[in-house]
Amino acid sequence: MLWLLKAAARGGIHVVLVTGRIIHSVRDLCGSLEISGPVICTDGAQVYESINGPVLTSLTFPKEVGLEIAGLADANGWELSTTIGSVTYYRRRPGQELGPFSPGRAIAATNSDAVTDNPTRILIYDTEAVKNIPPLCNSKFSDHCRIETYHGTNGEINSVGVLAARANKGNALGSVLRRLKVSRSEVMAIGDDINDLPMFARSGISVAMSNAHEELKNKATTVAPSNDEEGIAWALTRFGIVS
């Protein structure tokens, strides 16, 4: 699969990675694929001109909102991860030292200590936090932020993200397409979870993996084999992106 994506990029196709991961988690992958153009990270909240920057778009929500979410989590012992700009903070676990531990990642004493500025995203994993934080955001902070739900391959919720109200993969992809002067009809998008729906809406062809969430498969142009069955390679050859 990787060599086909590399071949597409070498052939003049714009290969744009659109991911929920932070930039530090995808630099090696983009480098191996020889992707030199824009990269969309953090579920659309951050758009980079290339894997080495600069940042073209960074959508955040107010620090005060982040502090209230973090305070609720601290009061209940819930663990969050909070991205502020280019750094993602994790609440300290027993035995961990405070401060940076790898590029773009650091340990904070509490969830509230991690909210040093307007957050780009807060990720929620704890089962009780997943139940309680989204209703708070939807009822009190809907003008400032929105909830994104992430599913495992079994279709069950495995985490929830809090992002700026306009941060999604579709809006980010739209800004990149304008920058590249590429029309929607020329775009093929490939995804596997419902956070890819806004990206599908910006695409002429949309491909869902067979292991994708059912809602995404229902909206896709076609369904490819699963990630484990080289679904991306299937889509690239099926639609003539590479031969």
ChimeraX attribute file (.defattr): number of C-alpha atoms within 10 A of each C-alpha:
attribute: neighborCount
match mode: 1-to-1
recipient: residues
	/A:1	13
	/A:2	13
	/A:3	11
	/A:4	18
	/A:5	22
	/A:6	19
	/A:7	17
	/A:8	18
	/A:9	19
	/A:10	14
	/A:11	11
	/A:12	8
	/A:13	13
	/A:14	18
	/A:15	20
	/A:16	19
	/A:17	17
	/A:18	23
	/A:19	20
	/A:20	20
	/A:21	13
	/A:22	21
	/A:23	24
	/A:24	17
	/A:25	14
	/A:26	16
	/A:27	16
	/A:28	12
	/A:29	13
	/A:30	20
	/A:31	12
	/A:32	13
	/A:33	19
	/A:34	15
	/A:35	21
	/A:36	16
	/A:37	19
	/A:38	26
	/A:39	29
	/A:40	29
	/A:41	24
	/A:42	23
	/A:43	24
	/A:44	28
	/A:45	24
	/A:46	27
	/A:47	27
	/A:48	19
	/A:49	17
	/A:50	19
	/A:51	22
	/A:52	14
	/A:53	13
	/A:54	11
	/A:55	17
	/A:56	15
	/A:57	16
	/A:58	19
	/A:59	21
	/A:60	24
	/A:61	23
	/A:62	15
	/A:63	16
	/A:64	13
	/A:65	18
	/A:66	24
	/A:67	20
	/A:68	16
	/A:69	23
	/A:70	25
	/A:71	17
	/A:72	17
	/A:73	22
	/A:74	16
	/A:75	9
	/A:76	11
	/A:77	13
	/A:78	20
	/A:79	20
	/A:80	25
	/A:81	23
	/A:82	29
	/A:83	26
	/A:84	20
	/A:85	18
	/A:86	15
	/A:87	19
	/A:88	24
	/A:89	25
	/A:90	23
	/A:91	22
	/A:92	18
	/A:93	13
	/A:94	6
	/A:95	6
	/A:96	12
	/A:97	13
	/A:98	14
	/A:99	14
	/A:100	14
	/A:101	11
	/A:102	10
	/A:103	11
	/A:104	17
	/A:105	19
	/A:106	21
	/A:107	22
	/A:108	23
	/A:109	16
	/A:110	21
	/A:111	28
	/A:112	20
	/A:113	15
	/A:114	25
	/A:115	24
	/A:116	14
	/A:117	16
	/A:118	19
	/A:119	26
	/A:120	27
	/A:121	27
	/A:122	22
	/A:123	21
	/A:124	24
	/A:125	16
	/A:126	17
	/A:127	13
	/A:128	12
	/A:129	20
	/A:130	19
	/A:131	12
	/A:132	14
	/A:133	20
	/A:134	22
	/A:135	13
	/A:136	14
	/A:137	19
	/A:138	14
	/A:139	9
	/A:140	12
	/A:141	16
	/A:142	15
	/A:143	13
	/A:144	17
	/A:145	23
	/A:146	19
	/A:147	20
	/A:148	17
	/A:149	18
	/A:150	17
	/A:151	17
	/A:152	14
	/A:153	13
	/A:154	10
	/A:155	13
	/A:156	11
	/A:157	14
	/A:158	16
	/A:159	17
	/A:160	22
	/A:161	24
	/A:162	26
	/A:163	25
	/A:164	23
	/A:165	17
	/A:166	18
	/A:167	25
	/A:168	26
	/A:169	27
	/A:170	22
	/A:171	17
	/A:172	26
	/A:173	26
	/A:174	19
	/A:175	14
	/A:176	21
	/A:177	19
	/A:178	11
	/A:179	11
	/A:180	12
	/A:181	9
	/A:182	13
	/A:183	13
	/A:184	17
	/A:185	10
	/A:186	10
	/A:187	16
	/A:188	20
	/A:189	23
	/A:190	24
	/A:191	27
	/A:192	24
	/A:193	22
	/A:194	21
	/A:195	22
	/A:196	22
	/A:197	22
	/A:198	17
	/A:199	23
	/A:200	27
	/A:201	18
	/A:202	22
	/A:203	21
	/A:204	14
	/A:205	18
	/A:206	24
	/A:207	26
	/A:208	33
	/A:209	25
	/A:210	21
	/A:211	22
	/A:212	25
	/A:213	22
	/A:214	14
	/A:215	13
	/A:216	22
	/A:217	23
	/A:218	12
	/A:219	16
	/A:220	20
	/A:221	16
	/A:222	15
	/A:223	22
	/A:224	24
	/A:225	18
	/A:226	16
	/A:227	17
	/A:228	10
	/A:229	13
	/A:230	14
	/A:231	20
	/A:232	23
	/A:233	19
	/A:234	16
	/A:235	23
	/A:236	19
	/A:237	12
	/A:238	12
	/A:239	11
	/A:240	9
	/A:241	16
	/A:242	17
	/A:243	10
